[in-house]
Amino acid sequence: MSTMAFLKRSPWILHYDASSCNGCDIEVLACLTPLYDVERFGIINTGNPKHADILLITGGINSQNRPVVRNLYEQMPEPKVVVAIGACAATGGIFRECYNIAGGVDKVIPVDVYVPGCAARPEQIIDGVVKALGILEEKREKMTGKAEIKEGARHAAEAGEGT
Amino acid sequence: MNGLIGAVLFLILAPIAGGLIAGIDRKITARMQGRVGPPLLQPFYDVGKLFEKENVVVTTAQNFYVLAYLVFIALSGALFFAGGDLLLIIFAFTLAHVFLVLGAYAVHSPYSHIGAERELIQVMAYEPMIILAAVGLYMVGGSFYVADIAAATVPAILYLPGVFLGFAVILTIKLRKSPFDISTSHHAHQEIVKGITTEFSGSTLGQVEIAHWYENIFLLGFVYLFFSWNPVIGVAAVAVTYVAEIFVDNVTARVRWQAALKSGWLAAAVLGLVNLAILSYMTIGGA
């Protein structure tokens, strides 16, 4: 049933380095180490967009990675959320003025949570993910709501045809 | 009648026990790595979540194959706990994995295909040893029926130490643990995307996970057969074997597929065949 809400107890993460300097990426991976151990919250780092619920993305968007980011986002099954990590992912950061940089991640895909910092600290990243869990849950409810409305409409239509 | 009860109990209880064992596994693994680890019920949350997600289907054939995988794994386990013929059980078990491989091949994805190829290599690697284990249990128990083997009063492990060790080697392959987790693994680290499960998502992936729980309980039941003359020692041996597998998982790095294949066959040839040769020499000499 839709009220079970396992989703926020088991968020699987896809981590993508757009054009980051690797500073934020090291901090993302630090979250998985024994010190922070995000698996406590059921968070698993998967390498597969089709298994992921949360897209953690670092670095700005350039012309090379624009289709890649779009593709990764589209391959993730609904409901899904995007967390942009670091100054570059939010706005393009210090690379914003570069000729090849389009700006933050939100130039290509919708972003739900922005985690500031250069580099973002692991605590902040975990905070951002926890924030994202709330949004993920909202999206799930909306999704099941939509499915129920659709189902109801279908039933109504079928009943209408019957009479 | 007893057999039917065993089969029904397996079908109902195995997912619960399998999920709990997976939870304990993750907890022990985390402790071995100096982490706190996820809650005990995490595997159930994961599968529950997978059923909540949108199911992205590349081709509907994959759903059919994965369902067949689940059904045949459950069938082979149910036959086992019904006390059925060990050879039939092993064939049903192999067929289940063939369906999983077909499911991964049904999709035009290179990652999925590499995972499927590696799964086939794993099947090749463990198959000789699992059949030798059945033959060994037959030579000791005098029957291929699990019910007869389990009822035997001879301690099979004393006659089959080599076969048991060989079985422990391929158990590492079957439980998808390092160093033989070449087709896909449970860990947070990333292999070739996600190996054989790359193209499965949502409820289809959930079914693969449930099938894996069934499979683990079946395999632990197989381990128990070696110790079935004494239930207390049997259960203890199953627990020790599983913890040893977790330990091996955490202290080894993944090997190449060639090494996995060699290890499986070496275990079968050296530990399995030599043990059986000595055993047949002993029994013929004694008779």
Interface residues (C-beta under 8 A of the other chain):
Chain A: S2 M4 A5 F6 L7 R9 S10 L32 P34 D37 E39 R40 F41 G42 I44 N45 T46 G47 N48 K50 H51 D53 Q75 P77 E78 P79 R140 M143
Chain B: R26 A30 Q33 G34 R35 V36 G37 P38 P39 Q42 F44 Y45 D46 G48 K49 F51 E52 K53 E54 N55 V56 A188 Q190 E191 V193 K194 T197 T198 E199 F200 S201 G202 L205
